[in-house]
Structure formats: structure tokens, C-alpha cells
């Protein structure tokens, strides 16, 4: 298979948005004897000092953290591009600004729609449907059942965005595509890099 876009724009992995903090660089003051001997605050003990009761293991397990746009982006940005040995995040095929959750502050039982707009590296990318399918499969596997996934091509970024969007929205076409052994192998390869 010939590469369609032999020279894509690549974003450095360190520049991608993520929740993971960057490692703090140490200064010479960080190694002083006082900093090594001084007690450091323990956040686990702070709740006792504040007078709050800690959550039991069951309560903590049942407390659901809300899923936000950053978490969705973290799930899909590491998907491998089927054509290049790079992630969709580093190729800017998926962007944090193009991830939307509706409603923005859902209750734990409310149906939620996650919309992801993908930006192909070129306007005539023949793998746009495969990439969209990979994003859809990743999110459907990772998110709770109350989440509905809507993956679309960003308007104006592909010469056939309406046709690709129609394919990605059609549940029967998606189900049929997932029964194709060759396509399924490509998708599994794309998703191997996901944590």
C-alpha cells in the first residue's frame, strides 16, 4: 500500500495535552540538608487533621468520577495511525478542542453523548473511515454503557466528509465492518498502543 501523505505534520508527544504532570526538574536547593530532614505533609493524614471522616473502601469504589473531555482525549490520542508509525494525537488527527461531551455536567444515570471530530492529515485520505472506526471502537470498549459515541470528520477537512460521516453513524455498517477479518486486524493493530 502506497503512503498517501508521506510528509505529515507531527506534534511532539511532550506538547500533547494530558493530565499526567511533567517531571519537576530539581534545583540545587532541593538537595539541601534541611529539605531532606524537614517533614513533608502527608495528604492521607490531612483528613484527620481537618476532622473529616475518610470514605470507606466501598464508598470510594462507588463514587464515580465524572468523565471529561481530557479523559476522552487521553483514551484516543494514543491510537496508532494505520499508515504512519505515530499516534493520532501526534498527527493532530484528534485534538482536545474537538472532543465534546453533552450534557456537560451529567448525573450518574443520565445518557451522555461523546462527540469526537477527527481531522485527516490530507483532504483525500482513504483511511479516514478506518481511523474513525478505530476511535469509535476504542471509546465503545472503554466507556460505560450510558455513553453514546458519535465520531465524525471535522467539516471541511475531507473531500468526502459527508459520506464518511454517514458510514460512521450507520450502526449496521459499523457492525458489518467489524465482522471483516482484514479490517478487524487493522483495527486491533491500531489499538495495540492504547493503555
N, C-alpha and C positions, 0 to 999 in steps of 0.2 A: 504494500500500500504506500503510495507516494504521500509525502508530507505536504499538506495544503499551505500551512503557514510556517515556513522554515525559520522565520526570524520573529517570534512573538515578543511582545513587551513582557519583561519578567520583573516582578516585585520581590525584593529581598525579604526572606522569611522573617527577619528581625523587624521589618516595617509593617507587618500584618497586624491588625488589631486582635488582641487576645486578652483574656483575663489573667493569664499567667504573668506574674511580675518579672521584670528584668532583674538579673542578679545585681545586688548592690556592690559597687566597687569599694574596696577597703582603702582607707587613708592611713597615714602613719599614726594618727590619733586613735584609730580603732584598736591599735595594738598596745596602748599604754597599759601599765600595770594596774591603774585604777579601774579602767574599763573591764579588765579581766576579773578583778576581785569584786567589783560592785554587783550587788544582786540585780537580776533583771526581773521585771514584773512578769508574773505568770497569769495569763488571761483565764486559765481554768480556775484559779483561786479567786479571781476578782469578783465572781458572782457571790461568793460567800461574804466578801467584804461589803458588797452592795446590799446584802440582805435578801437577795432573790434566791428562790429555790431552783436548783437545776432541774431540767427536764429529765424524766425517766427515759430509759432506752426505748421503750415502746412509744412514748410521746414524741421523742426525737425522730424516730423512724417514720411515724405517721405524719409529722409536719412536712408538708410538701413545699419545696422551694419553687417559686414561680420560674417558668422558663421564659427567658427573654431573647431578644434579637442576637445578642452576643453569643449566647449558648447555641442557638441555631447555626450561627456563622461558624463557631468552633466545630460543630458536627460536620459541616460540609466543606470547609476550606481545605481540609487535608485529603479530599478525594483526588486521586491521580487523574490527570488528563489522559484520555485514551491514545492521544497522538504524541505527546511530549512527556518526558520523564519528570514532570513537575506537577505541583498541586494546582487545583482550580483557584485557590486563594492567591498563589504566587503569580498566576497568569491573569489575575483580575477578572476571571470568568464569574466568580462570585465575590460580592462586595458586601460589607456590613450595612452600607446605606441602602442596599437593595433587598433587605430582609425585613418583612413586616409581619406583625402579629396582631390579629383582630379577634376580639376586643383587646385593647392594650393592657387592661388590668382585669383579667378574667377571674371568676370564682373557681374553686377547685372542681366543680362539677359542670361548668359551662363548656360548651363546644367552642373550640378555638381554631381559627384558620391561620396557617402559616403560609405566607406568600413569599416566594423567592424569585427574583428576576435575575436571569443569567445573561451574561454578555459574552457572546462568542468572540474569539480573537480576530476573526475576519467575517465579513458580511455574507460570505457564501460557504460557511463551514458546513460540511456534510455530516459532521458528528454532533451537531447541536442537539438533535433528538436523543442521541445516546447519552450525552452529558446531562441533559435534563432528566432523563430516565434514571441515571445514576444518583442524582441529587434527590429525586423523589423516593427511590428505594431506600437510600440511606436514612432519610427522615422518617419514612413509614416504619422502618425497623427500630429506630431509636426513640421515637416519641410515644407517649401514652395514647391509647385508642381514642381519646376525646379530641385529639388534634387532627385536623384536616389539612392535607398538604396540597398546595397549589404552586406548581413550578411553571414559569413562563419565560419566554425570551423577552428581554428588555425591548420595548418598542423602538424601531429604527436601527437596531444593531444587527439585523439579519435580513437578507433579501426575501426570505420566505417565513418571516416570523409568525404570520397568521396560521399557516399550515402546520408549522412545528407546534405552536400553542394548542391547536386543535387536537393533534396527536397526543400531546402530553396530558390533556384534560380528559381524553376518552378512556374510561376505565377498562372497556373491553379491549381496546388496542394495547393498553399497558399490560393487561393480563396476558394477551396473546404474545406480546414481545418477550415477556418473562418466561414463556414456555419454549422459546427458541434457544436451543443449547449453545449455539455460537455466540449469540448476543448475551446470554447469561454468563458465559465465560469471560467476555469483555467486561461486563459489569462487576463480576467478582474480582477481577484484576484491578479495576479502578478503586474498589472499596477496600482492598488489602491494606492500604496505607492509613486507614481510619483507625483511631484508637478505640 
